[in-house]
Amino acid sequence: MNPDPIPYAHQDISQTDVEAVVRVLRGDWLTQGPSVPAFEQAVAQSCGAAHAVAVNSATSALHLACLALGVTAGDVVWTTPMTFVASANCARYCGATVDFVDIDPCTWCMSAEQLRVKLAYARGTGRPLPKVVIPVHFAGQSCDMMRIRQLSEEYGFRIIEDASHAIGGTYGRAPVGSCAYSDITVFSFHPVKIMTTGEGGMALTNSTELAERMGRWRAHGITRDPARFARPSDGPWYYEQIDLGFNYRMTDIQAALGHSQLSRLQEFVDRRNVLAEQYDAAFATLPIQSQQRPAHVRSARHLYVVRVAQSSRRGLYEHLSASGIGVNVHYIPVHLHPDYRQLGFAEGQYPQAEQYYREAVSLPMYFALSDAQQERVIGEVRRVLMQPARAA
């Protein structure tokens, strides 16, 4: 009999989560009612940010963040090639041009040194400097935000932290989401992330103006504030569309789930860190490279990625899949997708990201992964990677 399959990621829904959602279902509000602002306030308070704007996905949050910072046609936005495509697509939605900064070979996050070199080259050659830089906290680990912030002050760009992987993590003493080193931070609440709203996202900021823009644009650009009306109100029902906005709203159903999940956020992150440390210890003698973590950073551990010899990667992936163990690859470098190749990107432009991609496999990592299940994963990884040594 084949053992039960182990997914590479999975949400954890408690009875308390179910009851929170049921209360909304039995109440008066299903779409955007009182549960949404309550969830926003709770996340903002948890992260130490002044404002939070809940939306229907992290992709929507990234789009609104770009718009709020004035990204438009003719602007340039830089991000990392080692991310999900939404980190780059959000700038293109605004008509901007996207470019990339290669990753650090050890942390796999955007390299602050490569960012410095690219900025200096652009300034020295008269090329456009970025209006916005979007560092991505890969696998839950914060980028070198202090250095990136220093560069932003020198070169005049704004910062959106794509922290889709990283709620519950910290950078120094600052929680990810505090916006201590950025203008806006974006979280994802997709089911494979640290905590979930089913589908959803959030943008955090310490700027009242940015929060108001994003809040208005998520709801069609409509205002009910008389102080913003262009003409006298017709009555208490009156509203005006003052911007071309979108329907990016989160529902009360989603917000209730998220608010309940938030109460277990540190429990989720603590368990993920234990699992990662157990993987680290088990793989210490194997030909595996894992993500290096600076001492001042606590990762939320969204992913546990191993890098193996390029010649072993596919065999490891296929063996684990055949053994009922869910694996994945995060990510195909954005610039190598056909849509981006049509923009002029090509292999060889970002060598660290490309080499990472040839070697990476994401192993199971989620709150409810048991020690016994993890031992099974570890055993199967050993079975593949120790075969050459036995053959020799």
ABEGO torsion letter per residue (X at the ends): XBBBBBBABBBBBBAAAAAAAAAAAABABABBBAAAAAAAAAAAAAAGBABBBBBABAAAAAAAAAAAAGBBBGBBBBBBABBBAAAAAAAAAAGBBBBBBBBBAAAGBBBAAAAAAAAAAAAAAGBBBBABBBBBBBGGBBBBAAAAAAAAAAAGBBBBBBAAAABGBBBEABBBGAGAABABBBBBABAABABBAGBEBBBBBABAAAAAAAAAAABGGBBABAAABABBBAEAABBBBABBBBBABBBAAAAAAAAAAAAAAAAAAAAAAAAAAAAAAAAAABBBBBBBBBAABBBAGABBBBBBBAAAAAAAAAAAAAAGBBBBBOBBBAAABAAAAAAGBBBGABAAAAAAAAABBBBBBBAABBAAAAAAAAAAAAAAAAAAAAAX
